Amino acid sequence: MSVLRAMEKTMTCAEFQEALPEMFEAHSDLSAQDHLKTCENCAALVRDLEYIASQAKLLLPMHDPSPAVWDHIQQALRTPGDSKGHGTQQPGRK
């Protein structure tokens, strides 16, 4: 079902939900849909989907640490100890 056809008539829940992904992708004004004015279930679904979409935009992309971080960690693990007593030896062992 095309977005235009979906906007031209009052739909059943099944028809509306079938057209919903296309309407979201087309950034249609869903508040203009007659079906949402009379169907609380589909209106709640749209509110939930809009909330999820808005929250997803807030997620920060995950980045792997730079190779320098891993190099520093490996170097620290190879160092037997320093003047502050840091190193790989367990307390009480020499």
Buried (B, 14 or more C-beta within 10 A) or exposed (E): EEBEEBBEEEBEEEBBBEBBEEBBEEEBEBEEBEBBEEBEEBBEBBEEBEEEEEEEEEEEEEEEEEEEEEEEEEEEEEEEEEEEEEEEEEEEEE
